[in-house]
Amino acid sequence: MSEKQINPLPLRLKQARKAMGISQKQLGIQLGMEPGTASARMNHYEKGKHTPDYATLKAMADELGVPVAYFFCESESTAELLCLLERMTEVERADLVKKIKKD
């Protein structure tokens, strides 16, 4: 038997939105959704009833200040590391990769 896979996207979306201190409706409106449906649409994404297409996911990531890959991190530590890596310059990331490979 296989374990049921849990989609991390709804949880990560909610975490990122709450970290920004904005409501579902505010985020939806900032993404260009109609004010009357923004909250419901965002709620469907956060509940996992619907999955946004890549363009919408990218817009969400940009608005929330996280990389798109953040939404797919299964562990908290990976999500945190990814966000920290994203804040680094390319040179800093390259140096870190060298250091990790060396150890």
C-alpha positions as CSV (number, residue, x, y, z in Angstrom):
1,M,0.0,0.0,0.0
2,S,1.2,3.5,-0.7
3,E,0.9,6.4,1.6
4,K,-1.4,9.2,0.6
5,Q,0.7,12.1,-0.7
6,I,-0.1,15.4,0.9
7,N,0.2,18.5,-1.3
8,P,2.2,21.1,0.6
9,L,1.0,24.0,-1.5
10,P,-2.1,24.9,0.5
11,L,-0.2,25.0,3.8
12,R,2.8,27.0,2.3
13,L,0.5,29.5,0.6
14,K,-1.4,30.1,3.9
15,Q,1.9,30.4,5.9
16,A,3.4,32.9,3.4
17,R,0.2,35.0,3.3
18,K,-0.1,35.1,7.1
19,A,3.7,36.0,7.4
20,M,2.9,39.0,5.2
21,G,0.0,39.9,7.5
22,I,-2.6,40.1,4.7
23,S,-6.0,38.6,4.2
24,Q,-7.0,36.1,1.5
25,K,-9.1,38.9,-0.1
26,Q,-6.2,41.4,0.0
27,L,-3.9,38.9,-1.6
28,G,-6.4,38.0,-4.3
29,I,-7.0,41.7,-5.1
30,Q,-3.3,42.4,-5.2
31,L,-3.1,39.5,-7.8
32,G,-5.7,41.2,-9.9
33,M,-8.7,39.1,-8.9
34,E,-12.2,40.7,-8.7
35,P,-12.8,42.0,-5.2
36,G,-16.1,40.0,-4.9
37,T,-14.5,36.7,-5.6
38,A,-10.9,37.2,-4.4
39,S,-11.4,35.8,-0.9
40,A,-13.3,32.7,-2.1
41,R,-10.7,31.9,-4.8
42,M,-7.8,32.3,-2.4
43,N,-9.7,30.1,0.1
44,H,-10.0,27.4,-2.5
45,Y,-6.3,27.4,-3.1
46,E,-5.5,27.4,0.6
47,K,-7.9,24.5,1.2
48,G,-6.5,22.5,-1.7
49,K,-9.8,22.4,-3.6
50,H,-8.2,24.1,-6.6
51,T,-4.6,24.4,-7.7
52,P,-3.4,27.6,-9.3
53,D,-1.7,27.5,-12.7
54,Y,2.0,28.3,-12.9
55,A,1.4,32.0,-13.9
56,T,-0.9,32.5,-10.9
57,L,1.5,30.6,-8.6
58,K,4.4,32.8,-9.8
59,A,2.4,35.9,-9.2
60,M,1.6,34.7,-5.7
61,A,5.2,33.9,-5.0
62,D,6.3,37.3,-6.2
63,E,3.6,39.1,-4.1
64,L,4.5,37.0,-1.0
65,G,8.3,37.3,-1.4
66,V,9.0,33.6,-1.7
67,P,10.4,31.5,-4.5
68,V,7.8,29.3,-6.4
69,A,9.6,26.2,-5.2
70,Y,8.7,27.2,-1.6
71,F,5.1,26.1,-2.2
72,F,6.3,22.5,-2.9
73,C,8.7,22.1,0.1
74,E,7.5,19.2,2.2
75,S,9.5,20.1,5.3
76,E,9.7,23.3,7.3
77,S,13.5,23.3,7.3
78,T,13.6,22.9,3.5
79,A,11.2,25.8,3.1
80,E,13.2,28.0,5.4
81,L,16.5,27.1,3.7
82,L,15.0,27.8,0.3
83,C,13.9,31.3,1.4
84,L,17.3,32.0,2.9
85,L,19.0,30.8,-0.3
86,E,16.8,33.0,-2.4
87,R,17.9,36.1,-0.4
88,M,21.6,35.4,-1.2
89,T,23.4,36.7,-4.2
90,E,24.5,34.2,-6.9
91,V,28.1,34.5,-5.8
92,E,27.1,33.7,-2.2
93,R,25.1,30.7,-3.3
94,A,28.0,29.5,-5.4
95,D,30.4,29.9,-2.5
96,L,28.0,27.9,-0.3
97,V,27.7,25.1,-2.8
98,K,31.5,24.9,-2.9
99,K,31.7,24.8,0.9
100,I,29.0,22.1,1.2
101,K,30.7,19.9,-1.5
102,K,34.1,20.4,0.1
103,D,32.8,19.2,3.6
